[in-house]
Amino acid sequence: MRLSAEGPVAEHRSRFESMPKVELHLHLEGAVPRDALWEIILDHGGDPDVPDRAALERRFEFHGFRGFFEAWLWKNRFLDSYRVFERAAEAAAAELARRTIVYAEAFFSPSDFAGHGLKPQELALAIRRGLDRVPGTEVALIADLVRDTGPRRAGRTLAQIAEVARDARIIGIGIGGSEAEFPPEIFGTVFRRAAALGFRLTAHAGEAAGPASVRGALDALGVERIGHGVRSVEDRALVADLAAARVALEVCPTSNLRTAVVPSWEEHPARTLVEAGVVVTVNTDDPAIFGCTLAGEFDALASRLGFDDATLRRLAEAAVDACWAGADHKRRLRADLDAWWSAGR
């Protein structure tokens, strides 16, 4: 069983499972499969509040941001050593390969684990060791500076991860966390420094806060992509600007429902954004927490929002075009995707 926005549903085999997929908005800590997380919990001596595997499933039954943050923080208690992160990253990569996600750009949030005594440099290298054990998928890393820590701490984290960026294959910088309380403008200096260091730039915006957050991310941070961005639809001029500038949105439909950013599938703004010419990519955000898969997101866009195959193909291609892989790698990804569609899948 897995969870949808409406509750438990039976796992099914999506026609999109075999499609070679690219994912741009994936949090590594939220992508550790539940079976692997359960093993990690048992190795920690268990949790009296989660006595069995069924209880773990119930732990992720929530609706709204508060429930999500509680689940995120609870899970992080067990990700407390470099060895555990190496193991968790390997399990996450294996799940990506199993789901035919051939390339992903995954966030990791080093400052969330400072309380465990984990240094960003060593944490990033441990994650890379785990990822590199798995063939069949390539995962580049994006360091989430976590806006809740404030700009000074974000700047220190940036300097630390820059030390190991080449070895850990950290290609980008992002910023998540409490969007309304920590607006993008206060991080402008940090993002300019990141750009000067050669990092690619994205930011969570237009999720827990409205269109002003997206404007701020574009204008103050100079980002190339927007994480989520669905509340851009509240400002028609912003939607037009996003479409004209070809700024890709990293849209995560099931996440938006589970966190109550949107009330139902039928009211999800993905169709409005696509019809307005905005570049939309499809992503899972935290698939092990939300109980979703990337193939399942494509299915839901078809069944719930009526997207036809031509539109779904365009969304899959948009992820390839918007990813930060090298030009040759992108050509290979696009060729494999074209071959899949040409085979009449």
WOLIN-V843738 format. One record per residue. N is the residue number from 1. OMEGA is omega in degrees with one decimal (999 if undefined). D_FIRST is the distance of its C-alpha to the first C-alpha in Angstrom with 1 decimal. Layout:
# WOLIN-V843738
[[N:OMEGA:D_FIRST] [N:OMEGA:D_FIRST]]
This chain:
# WOLIN-V843738
[[1:170.7:0.0] [2:179.6:3.8] [3:167.2:6.9] [4:177.2:9.8] [5:-177.5:13.3] [6:179.5:13.0] [7:-176.6:10.0] [8:173.8:6.4] [9:180.0:6.0] [10:174.6:5.0] [11:178.4:5.5] [12:-179.4:9.3] [13:-179.5:12.4] [14:174.2:14.5] [15:-177.8:18.2] [16:178.7:18.7] [17:-176.3:16.9] [18:178.9:20.4] [19:176.4:22.4] [20:-168.0:24.1] [21:174.6:22.9] [22:179.2:24.6] [23:-174.6:23.1] [24:-178.1:25.5] [25:-175.0:23.7] [26:176.5:21.4] [27:-175.3:21.8] [28:-177.4:21.7] [29:177.6:20.9] [30:-179.3:17.8] [31:177.8:16.7] [32:-176.1:16.5] [33:-175.1:13.2] [34:177.0:11.6] [35:179.0:12.5] [36:177.8:16.0] [37:179.4:16.3] [38:178.1:15.5] [39:178.1:18.3] [40:178.1:20.6] [41:179.2:20.2] [42:178.2:21.1] [43:175.9:24.0] [44:-178.5:25.2] [45:178.0:25.4] [46:179.0:22.2] [47:-177.6:22.0] [48:178.6:23.1] [49:178.8:21.0] [50:-170.4:17.8] [51:-177.9:18.6] [52:-175.5:15.5] [53:178.3:12.1] [54:178.7:10.5] [55:176.1:13.2] [56:176.9:12.4] [57:-179.1:9.1] [58:-179.1:11.5] [59:-178.8:14.0] [60:173.0:12.5] [61:-178.1:12.4] [62:174.5:15.7] [63:179.1:17.8] [64:-176.6:20.9] [65:-178.0:22.7] [66:178.8:23.6] [67:178.3:20.0] [68:-178.4:19.3] [69:177.5:22.5] [70:178.5:21.9] [71:179.3:18.6] [72:-177.6:20.5] [73:178.6:23.4] [74:179.9:21.6] [75:-176.2:19.8] [76:177.9:23.3] [77:-174.1:24.8] [78:177.6:23.5] [79:-164.1:24.5] [80:179.0:28.1] [81:177.2:29.9] [82:179.5:30.6] [83:179.1:29.3] [84:179.3:25.8] [85:176.9:25.9] [86:179.4:26.9] [87:-179.2:24.0] [88:179.7:21.5] [89:177.7:23.0] [90:179.7:22.9] [91:178.8:19.1] [92:179.2:18.6] [93:178.3:21.1] [94:177.8:19.5] [95:176.2:16.2] [96:179.6:18.4] [97:179.0:20.2] [98:-179.2:17.2] [99:179.6:16.3] [100:169.4:20.1] [101:-168.5:21.0] [102:177.8:24.6] [103:178.2:26.0] [104:170.7:24.9] [105:-168.3:26.9] [106:173.3:25.1] [107:162.7:26.3] [108:-169.6:26.9] [109:-172.2:28.5] [110:-176.5:31.1] [111:177.5:32.7] [112:-174.1:29.6] [113:176.9:30.2] [114:179.0:33.9] [115:175.2:33.5] [116:-178.8:32.4] [117:-177.7:35.6] [118:178.7:34.0] [119:-177.5:36.3] [120:-177.8:35.1] [121:-177.6:37.0] [122:177.2:35.6] [123:-179.8:32.1] [124:-179.3:32.2] [125:176.2:33.6] [126:177.3:31.0] [127:-179.3:28.2] [128:178.4:30.3] [129:179.1:30.7] [130:-179.3:27.0] [131:-173.7:26.3] [132:176.7:29.2] [133:-171.9:27.9] [134:173.7:25.4] [135:173.9:26.9] [136:176.1:25.5] [137:173.9:25.0] [138:-178.5:27.5] [139:170.2:26.8] [140:-174.2:29.6] [141:172.9:29.6] [142:179.4:30.4] [143:175.6:31.6] [144:-177.3:30.5] [145:174.8:33.6] [146:-173.1:31.9] [147:-178.4:34.1] [148:-180.0:34.0] [149:-179.2:36.2] [150:-173.8:39.0] [151:-178.7:41.0] [152:178.3:43.1] [153:177.5:40.1] [154:177.9:38.4] [155:177.5:41.7] [156:178.5:41.7] [157:177.5:38.2] [158:-179.1:39.2] [159:-178.9:42.3] [160:-177.8:40.3] [161:177.2:37.7] [162:-179.7:40.5] [163:-174.8:42.0] [164:-173.4:39.2] [165:-177.9:38.0] [166:-176.8:39.3] [167:-178.8:38.0] [168:-177.7:34.6] [169:173.6:34.5] [170:-173.2:34.0] [171:-174.1:35.0] [172:178.0:34.3] [173:174.7:34.3] [174:177.4:32.1] [175:177.5:32.0] [176:179.6:29.1] [177:-172.9:29.0] [178:-170.5:30.7] [179:-176.1:31.9] [180:-176.1:34.1] [181:-176.8:35.8] [182:-174.6:36.6] [183:-175.0:37.8] [184:-172.7:38.1] [185:-176.6:41.9] [186:-179.3:42.4] [187:-176.3:40.8] [188:-178.9:43.1] [189:-179.7:45.3] [190:-178.5:42.3] [191:175.5:41.0] [192:176.9:44.5] [193:178.9:44.8] [194:178.8:41.5] [195:179.1:42.7] [196:178.0:46.0] [197:176.5:44.2] [198:178.8:42.5] [199:169.8:39.0] [200:-167.9:37.1] [201:171.1:36.1] [202:178.0:33.1] [203:170.3:32.2] [204:179.2:29.6] [205:179.4:31.3] [206:175.7:30.8] [207:177.7:27.5] [208:176.0:28.5] [209:-170.7:32.1] [210:-174.4:33.8] [211:-179.9:35.9] [212:177.9:38.4] [213:177.7:36.0] [214:177.6:35.6] [215:-179.6:39.3] [216:179.5:39.8] [217:179.7:37.5] [218:-171.8:39.4] [219:-175.4:42.9] [220:-175.5:42.9] [221:179.0:40.5] [222:-175.4:41.1] [223:177.6:37.5] [224:179.1:36.7] [225:177.4:33.1] [226:175.0:31.4] [227:-175.5:28.0] [228:176.0:26.3] [229:-171.7:29.5] [230:-179.9:28.1] [231:171.4:30.6] [232:-177.5:33.3] [233:178.5:33.3] [234:-178.8:35.1] [235:-175.0:38.2] [236:179.3:39.3] [237:178.1:41.8] [238:178.5:39.3] [239:179.3:37.1] [240:179.4:40.2] [241:177.9:41.1] [242:179.7:37.6] [243:-177.9:38.0] [244:-177.7:41.5] [245:-179.1:40.9] [246:175.2:37.8] [247:-177.1:35.8] [248:172.8:32.2] [249:176.9:29.5] [250:-171.9:26.3] [251:-176.3:24.1] [252:-168.7:20.5] [253:-177.6:19.2] [254:174.9:15.8] [255:-179.5:17.5] [256:178.1:20.4] [257:-177.2:18.3] [258:178.4:16.5] [259:177.5:20.0] [260:170.7:21.7] [261:172.5:24.1] [262:-173.1:23.6] [263:-176.1:22.7] [264:176.3:20.8] [265:-175.8:20.0] [266:-179.7:23.2] [267:179.4:25.2] [268:-174.2:24.0] [269:-177.5:27.3] [270:-178.6:26.2] [271:179.1:28.0] [272:-179.4:31.1] [273:179.9:31.2] [274:-178.4:31.0] [275:177.3:33.6] [276:177.8:35.8] [277:177.6:35.9] [278:176.0:34.0] [279:-178.1:32.4] [280:171.1:28.6] [281:-174.8:26.2] [282:-173.8:22.3] [283:-177.2:20.4] [284:178.6:17.3] [285:-179.7:19.2] [286:-169.1:16.8] [287:-179.2:13.6] [288:176.7:12.2] [289:-176.3:13.2] [290:179.0:12.3] [291:-178.5:8.9] [292:174.1:10.7] [293:-180.0:12.5] [294:176.0:16.1] [295:178.9:15.8] [296:176.6:13.4] [297:176.7:16.1] [298:176.5:18.6] [299:-176.1:16.8] [300:177.0:16.7] [301:177.2:20.3] [302:-172.4:21.2] [303:-175.9:19.6] [304:-176.4:20.0] [305:173.9:23.3] [306:177.7:24.8] [307:177.0:25.5] [308:-175.8:27.1] [309:-179.9:27.0] [310:179.1:30.2] [311:179.6:28.8] [312:177.3:25.5] [313:179.3:27.7] [314:178.1:29.9] [315:178.5:27.1] [316:178.9:26.1] [317:-179.7:29.8] [318:179.1:30.3] [319:176.6:28.1] [320:-177.9:30.3] [321:-174.8:33.4] [322:-178.5:32.5] [323:-175.2:31.4] [324:172.9:34.0] [325:177.7:34.2] [326:-174.5:37.7] [327:-180.0:39.2] [328:178.8:39.0] [329:179.1:35.4] [330:177.4:34.6] [331:178.3:36.6] [332:178.2:34.6] [333:-178.7:31.2] [334:179.7:32.6] [335:179.1:34.0] [336:179.0:30.8] [337:177.9:29.0] [338:-179.6:31.9] [339:178.9:31.8] [340:-179.7:28.2] [341:-179.7:29.0] [342:179.1:32.3] [343:177.6:30.6] [344:-178.8:29.3] [345:999:25.6]]
